[in-house]
């Protein structure tokens, strides 16, 4: 639960999505087209979280997987299924994080939780201008057969250092997040469906009976 909270709230929930764009566009142009044209979507994802080295020695990465769904502006959902059942849901006003094993829900105002996090790249920002208010955006050099965009927060008081999104074959396929603790999160998306109608209950959440609800 800790690494997932840091991923969303301090390093994210976000995320990039696979979207059919021009294969010849650079990273910034691809991001602009994505924000303009991707109104909703869903995908499968694999997330790898690598903590910073401890005592100079590498630390084992944590791998999780599940499904992702979003609707612009401001609604998204992560369903983690492996290795643990966890859910992140945002409905535009409220953000919930649910840990099934602990039967614990963390609930907070979405505007306070997200700010200049990677979630803005996916679902929160209505247009590129809104992103540029919080991030310095630049196209990166091509690597791993992908075109890249780098987003650096303008605010220095957060815990997010940078976000990079990679496009491959006309799709934004990878999101890489580096926080100020030195932790790296890498999400790889697959089986993306663009602008599909979201499920009617995708962005609603009701704490299960008996769950501990924390409102920080």
C-alpha positions as CSV (number, residue, x, y, z in Angstrom):
1,X,0.0,0.0,0.0
2,X,2.9,2.4,0.8
3,X,4.5,2.1,-2.6
4,X,1.2,2.5,-4.3
5,X,0.4,5.7,-2.4
6,X,3.8,7.2,-3.2
7,X,3.3,6.3,-6.8
8,X,0.1,8.1,-7.1
9,X,0.2,10.9,-4.5
10,X,3.8,11.9,-4.4
11,X,5.3,10.5,-7.5
12,X,1.7,10.0,-9.0
13,X,-2.0,7.5,-10.4
14,X,-1.2,8.2,-13.2
15,X,-0.2,7.4,-16.1
16,X,0.0,7.3,-19.7
17,X,-2.3,5.5,-22.2
18,X,-1.7,3.8,-25.4
19,X,-3.2,5.9,-28.1
20,X,-3.0,5.8,-31.9
21,X,-1.1,8.9,-33.0
22,X,1.3,9.8,-35.8
23,X,4.2,7.5,-35.8
24,X,6.5,10.3,-36.9
25,X,5.5,12.9,-34.3
26,X,8.0,13.8,-31.6
27,X,7.2,13.2,-28.0
28,X,5.7,16.7,-27.4
29,X,3.5,16.6,-30.5
30,X,2.3,13.1,-29.5
31,X,1.4,14.3,-26.0
32,X,-0.4,17.3,-27.4
33,X,-2.4,15.0,-29.7
34,X,-3.2,12.6,-26.8
35,X,-4.5,15.3,-24.5
36,X,-6.6,16.7,-27.3
37,X,-8.1,13.5,-28.7
38,X,-8.1,10.9,-25.9
39,X,-11.4,11.5,-24.0
40,X,-11.5,8.1,-22.4
41,X,-9.9,4.6,-22.5
42,X,-8.9,1.5,-20.8
43,X,-5.8,-0.7,-20.8
44,X,-3.9,-3.5,-19.0
45,X,-0.7,-2.5,-17.2
46,X,2.4,-3.9,-15.5
47,X,4.1,-1.7,-12.9
48,X,7.6,-2.1,-11.7
49,X,8.7,-0.1,-8.6
50,X,12.4,0.1,-7.9
51,X,13.5,1.6,-4.5
52,X,16.8,3.4,-4.4
53,X,19.9,1.4,-3.5
54,X,20.3,0.6,0.2
55,X,23.8,0.8,1.6
56,X,25.1,1.0,-2.0
57,X,23.4,-2.3,-2.8
58,X,20.5,-2.8,-5.3
59,X,17.0,-3.4,-3.8
60,X,14.6,-5.9,-5.3
61,X,11.9,-4.3,-7.5
62,X,8.2,-4.8,-6.8
63,X,6.1,-5.9,-9.7
64,X,2.3,-5.6,-9.9
65,X,-0.3,-5.7,-12.6
66,X,-3.9,-4.9,-13.3
67,X,-6.2,-2.8,-15.4
68,X,-6.6,1.0,-15.9
69,X,-9.5,3.1,-17.0
70,X,-10.0,6.8,-17.4
71,X,-12.4,9.5,-18.6
72,X,-11.2,13.1,-19.1
73,X,-11.3,15.3,-17.2
74,X,-10.3,14.0,-13.9
75,X,-11.7,10.5,-13.6
76,X,-9.6,7.3,-13.5
77,X,-9.4,3.9,-11.9
78,X,-6.5,1.5,-11.2
79,X,-7.4,-2.1,-10.3
80,X,-4.4,-3.9,-9.0
81,X,-4.9,-7.7,-9.1
82,X,-1.4,-9.1,-8.6
83,X,0.2,-9.6,-6.2
84,X,-2.4,-7.9,-4.0
85,X,-5.9,-6.6,-4.6
86,X,-5.8,-2.8,-4.3
87,X,-7.9,-0.1,-6.0
88,X,-7.3,3.6,-6.8
89,X,-10.5,5.5,-7.9
90,X,-10.9,9.2,-8.7
91,X,-14.3,10.7,-9.7
92,X,-13.2,14.2,-10.3
93,X,-13.8,15.4,-6.7
94,X,-12.7,12.6,-4.4
95,X,-9.8,10.1,-4.5
96,X,-10.0,6.7,-2.8
97,X,-7.3,4.2,-2.2
98,X,-8.5,0.8,-1.0
99,X,-6.4,-2.0,0.3
100,X,-8.4,-5.2,0.3
101,X,-6.1,-7.2,2.6
102,X,-6.2,-4.5,5.2
103,X,-9.8,-3.6,4.5
104,X,-8.7,0.0,4.7
105,X,-9.8,3.0,2.6
106,X,-7.9,6.3,2.4
107,X,-10.2,9.1,1.2
108,X,-9.2,12.7,0.3
109,X,-10.1,15.6,-1.9
110,X,-8.8,14.9,-5.3
111,X,-7.6,18.4,-6.0
112,X,-5.3,18.3,-2.9
113,X,-4.1,14.7,-3.7
114,X,-3.1,15.1,-7.3
115,X,-1.7,18.6,-8.0
116,X,1.2,18.3,-10.4
117,X,1.3,14.5,-10.5
118,X,1.5,12.2,-13.5
119,X,-2.3,11.8,-13.3
120,X,-2.6,15.1,-15.0
121,X,-0.9,13.6,-18.1
122,X,-3.6,11.0,-18.3
123,X,-6.9,12.3,-17.1
124,X,-6.8,15.5,-15.1
125,X,-5.6,18.1,-17.5
126,X,-8.2,19.4,-20.0
127,X,-5.6,20.6,-22.5
128,X,-1.8,21.1,-23.0
129,X,-1.9,24.6,-21.7
130,X,-3.2,23.3,-18.3
131,X,-0.2,20.8,-18.2
132,X,2.2,23.6,-19.0
133,X,1.0,25.6,-16.0
134,X,2.4,22.8,-13.7
135,X,5.1,21.2,-15.8
136,X,8.0,22.1,-18.0
137,X,7.5,19.9,-21.0
138,X,10.2,18.9,-23.5
139,X,10.8,16.2,-26.1
140,X,13.5,13.8,-25.2
141,X,15.9,11.8,-27.5
142,X,14.7,8.6,-29.0
143,X,15.6,5.5,-27.0
144,X,14.5,1.9,-26.8
145,X,12.8,2.4,-30.1
146,X,10.5,5.0,-28.6
147,X,10.0,8.8,-28.8
148,X,9.9,10.5,-25.4
149,X,8.4,13.4,-23.6
150,X,9.8,14.6,-20.2
151,X,7.6,16.5,-17.7
152,X,9.4,18.3,-14.9
153,X,7.2,19.9,-12.1
154,X,7.6,23.6,-11.8
155,X,6.8,23.5,-8.1
156,X,9.8,22.5,-6.0
157,X,8.0,21.7,-2.8
158,X,6.6,18.3,-4.0
159,X,8.1,14.9,-4.0
160,X,8.0,14.3,-7.7
161,X,11.2,14.8,-9.6
162,X,10.2,14.0,-13.2
163,X,7.9,12.0,-15.4
164,X,8.8,10.5,-18.8
165,X,6.3,9.0,-21.3
166,X,7.5,6.9,-24.3
167,X,5.7,6.5,-27.6
168,X,6.2,3.5,-29.8
169,X,4.6,2.8,-33.2
170,X,2.3,5.7,-32.8
171,X,1.3,4.8,-29.2
172,X,2.2,6.1,-25.8
173,X,3.2,2.8,-24.3
174,X,5.4,3.5,-21.2
175,X,5.3,5.9,-18.2
176,X,8.4,6.3,-16.0
177,X,8.3,8.2,-12.7
178,X,11.2,9.3,-10.6
179,X,10.4,10.8,-7.1
180,X,12.6,12.8,-4.8
181,X,13.4,9.7,-2.7
182,X,15.1,8.1,-5.7
183,X,12.3,5.6,-6.2
184,X,11.5,4.7,-9.8
185,X,8.1,3.5,-11.1
186,X,7.7,2.2,-14.6
187,X,4.3,1.4,-16.1
188,X,3.9,-0.5,-19.3
189,X,0.5,-0.5,-20.9
190,X,-1.1,-3.1,-23.2
191,X,-4.4,-3.9,-24.9
192,X,-5.5,-0.3,-24.9
193,X,-8.9,0.7,-26.1
194,X,-9.3,4.4,-26.9
195,X,-12.4,6.5,-26.4
196,X,-14.5,3.5,-25.4
197,X,-17.5,4.2,-23.2
198,X,-16.5,3.7,-19.5
199,X,-18.4,1.2,-17.4
200,X,-21.3,2.8,-15.5
201,X,-19.7,2.1,-12.1
202,X,-16.0,2.6,-13.1
203,X,-15.5,5.8,-11.2
204,X,-17.7,5.4,-8.2
205,X,-16.6,3.9,-4.9
206,X,-18.4,2.9,-1.7
207,X,-16.2,1.6,1.2
208,X,-16.9,-2.0,1.9
209,X,-18.8,-2.8,5.1
210,X,-16.5,-2.8,8.1
211,X,-13.6,-1.0,6.3
212,X,-11.5,1.5,8.2
213,X,-11.9,4.9,6.4
214,X,-9.0,7.3,6.9
215,X,-9.5,11.0,5.9
216,X,-6.1,12.7,6.3
